[in-house]
Amino acid sequence: MLPASARMRRRADFASTFRSGRRQAGPAFVLHFAAPGADLATPAQVGFVVSRAVGSAVVRNRTRRRLRHLLADRLDQLPAGSRLVVRVNPAAAAMTSAALAAQLDRGLARLLDRPVGTVLVS
């Protein structure tokens, strides 16, 4: 589970991440990543955008929980002070957790300028 300090909640944080961040698209989701700012003492923050196009409230919440669980294992890979927004596409609801994890690893590796396959789960 993501710690409370790692969850992004303010609209301004989401907006600045969308505006100033890098973007990596895939079939299940789009990752928006904003590099660390001046405050490196804060932990990395993660936020989710899951629209009604993904499905009913049950499907949206299940998909968000699955992605939150996957990102909790990868949170230490993100630099301190950075922000990551996961904008979920409808295809994510039908994907297995293994497929979501593989796509998440590929997207994070590209955003963090690492060779694909080097983002490891601890």
C-alpha positions as CSV (number, residue, x, y, z in Angstrom):
1,M,0.0,0.0,0.0
2,L,1.2,3.5,-0.8
3,P,2.0,5.5,2.3
4,A,-0.2,8.6,2.9
5,S,2.8,10.9,2.3
6,A,3.3,9.4,-1.2
7,R,-0.3,10.1,-2.4
8,M,-1.0,13.2,-4.5
9,R,-4.2,14.8,-3.6
10,R,-4.1,18.5,-4.7
11,R,-5.4,19.6,-8.1
12,A,-2.5,22.0,-8.5
13,D,0.0,19.1,-8.1
14,F,-1.8,17.1,-10.8
15,A,-2.0,20.2,-13.1
16,S,1.7,21.1,-12.8
17,T,2.7,17.4,-13.4
18,F,0.6,17.4,-16.6
19,R,2.0,20.7,-17.8
20,S,5.7,20.4,-16.9
21,G,6.2,16.6,-16.8
22,R,7.4,14.1,-19.3
23,R,4.9,11.6,-20.8
24,Q,5.0,7.9,-21.6
25,A,2.0,6.3,-23.2
26,G,0.9,2.7,-23.4
27,P,-2.2,0.7,-24.0
28,A,-3.3,0.5,-20.4
29,F,-2.3,4.0,-19.1
30,V,-0.3,7.1,-19.7
31,L,2.4,8.0,-17.2
32,H,3.1,11.7,-16.5
33,F,6.4,12.3,-14.6
34,A,7.7,15.5,-13.2
35,A,11.3,15.5,-12.2
36,P,12.3,16.4,-8.6
37,G,11.9,20.1,-7.7
38,A,13.9,22.1,-5.3
39,D,12.5,20.2,-2.2
40,L,14.3,16.9,-2.2
41,A,13.3,16.2,1.4
42,T,9.8,15.2,0.3
43,P,9.1,11.6,-0.9
44,A,8.0,10.9,-4.4
45,Q,4.3,11.3,-4.9
46,V,1.9,9.3,-7.0
47,G,-1.6,10.2,-8.2
48,F,-4.2,8.4,-10.3
49,V,-6.8,9.6,-12.8
50,V,-9.4,7.0,-13.6
51,S,-12.3,8.3,-15.7
52,R,-15.7,6.8,-16.1
53,A,-14.7,5.4,-19.5
54,V,-12.8,2.7,-17.6
55,G,-16.0,1.2,-16.3
56,S,-18.3,1.3,-13.3
57,A,-17.3,2.5,-9.9
58,V,-16.4,-1.0,-8.9
59,V,-14.2,-1.6,-11.9
60,R,-12.5,1.8,-11.5
61,N,-11.7,1.3,-7.9
62,R,-10.5,-2.3,-8.5
63,T,-8.2,-1.0,-11.3
64,R,-6.9,1.8,-9.1
65,R,-6.2,-0.6,-6.2
66,R,-4.3,-2.9,-8.4
67,L,-2.1,-0.1,-9.8
68,R,-1.6,1.4,-6.4
69,H,-0.3,-2.0,-5.2
70,L,2.1,-2.3,-8.1
71,L,3.4,1.2,-7.6
72,A,3.9,0.7,-3.9
73,D,6.6,-1.9,-4.7
74,R,8.2,0.5,-7.2
75,L,8.0,3.7,-5.2
76,D,11.7,3.5,-4.1
77,Q,12.7,3.6,-7.8
78,L,11.3,7.2,-8.1
79,P,13.6,10.1,-7.1
80,A,12.8,12.0,-4.0
81,G,10.6,15.0,-4.7
82,S,9.3,13.7,-8.0
83,R,5.7,13.3,-9.0
84,L,4.0,10.6,-11.1
85,V,0.5,10.7,-12.4
86,V,-1.1,7.5,-13.9
87,R,-3.9,8.3,-16.2
88,V,-5.7,5.0,-16.7
89,N,-7.2,3.9,-20.1
90,P,-10.1,1.5,-20.4
91,A,-7.9,-1.3,-21.5
92,A,-6.3,-1.5,-18.0
93,A,-9.5,-2.9,-16.5
94,A,-9.2,-6.1,-18.6
95,M,-5.5,-6.7,-18.2
96,T,-3.9,-9.1,-15.8
97,S,-1.7,-7.8,-13.0
98,A,1.3,-9.3,-14.6
99,A,0.6,-7.4,-17.8
100,L,0.0,-4.2,-15.9
101,A,3.3,-4.7,-14.0
102,A,5.3,-5.3,-17.2
103,Q,3.8,-2.2,-18.9
104,L,4.5,-0.2,-15.7
105,D,8.1,-1.3,-15.6
106,R,8.6,-0.4,-19.3
107,G,7.1,3.0,-18.8
108,L,9.1,3.8,-15.7
109,A,12.3,2.7,-17.3
110,R,11.7,5.0,-20.2
111,L,10.7,8.0,-18.1
112,L,13.7,7.5,-15.8
113,D,16.1,7.1,-18.7
114,R,17.1,3.6,-17.8
115,P,17.4,0.7,-20.1
116,V,14.2,-1.3,-20.3
117,G,14.2,-4.1,-17.8
118,T,16.3,-2.3,-15.1
119,V,13.4,-1.1,-13.0
120,L,13.2,-3.9,-10.5
121,V,10.7,-4.7,-7.8
122,S,12.4,-4.8,-4.4
